[in-house]
Amino acid sequence: MAIRLIVKHPDDVLREPAKEVTKFNSNLHKLLDDMADTMYEADGVGLAAPQVGISKRVIVVDADEEHGLVELVNPELVSKEGEQFGPEGCLSIPGLQGDVRRALRVTVRGQDRNGNPVEYSGSDLFARALQHEIDHLNGVLFIDLAESVYERKAVPEQGGE
């Protein structure tokens, strides 16, 4: 396991649609392990593979005690309901945050590190983080969706990565 360099905006990899994962092997396992270590080291609640320079449909999220660390390969948002509006930040866009409107509750399907189907449902920060990370896989950043963008406060706000 290792801490990887987090790619910063405006790096091109952050704007490219990530490629589907077809090989579930030790390279993928190492990527997932490294992404979790990198996310924790940076005090984030989520990280997408493009943020470490890898154009693959892989995310990690740890946004609440109920779910703990969630690893998702080839995730898809399958349902959403309600609405939440609040601040988000991004490890790839240090110093800025923005107010983003997201679904309050979501269900996401994907695969685990071994290719087995998995599904997660959640709300609040967990739902926000899942949506934020899946957006990364499609080349969408929170600054594209934010209704306002401003300098990040010294004390981190809840929300986003």
Steps between C-alpha positions, in 0.01 A plus 500: 500500500618849422395861493455618142531851364160668465456655156396866511260694277539581207679169421339340192439161669240669722292590193514167316231234537670214686527155343304199621696249706510154343790338690449425868852415609782596737556829314141604573533388863817710539328801340205469742731463801711797392192714432364433849838584658525816290144609588560451874839674489335803331206502746251440218175305502530377141744457215466398136774329298535796259604708803812284528559515124335167412217517245302206642146482639605445862401695814545474875272672752506510880239756601309343788529238773213292361681413177868546588742469211314431176689390190308515172615391158294606197241676721167617362241719666175301474261712705485833674239689699464815699737793497781639711688823448831575661874548483737265320871502457734284298849369565582585136389863543665614823402833647153514346158373593157555359133459575367203303149359466496119517251220560441434869479120463660279236547140405816403314591169338841383398753231568735426786874447461440142387233581240202394713186715470435738790237761578502783754224735608546800720419859571651830608883518483533139378263573210677829423841330495381219272354751252814716514732206432286355220502845341882482499476183290304697242738797493267721705634709789306663782591842361293411191189449716550751779257788528779698663873437542710664770823464694500207738467596863783416739277251684384229256127489438307176486440383144677408184826315506 
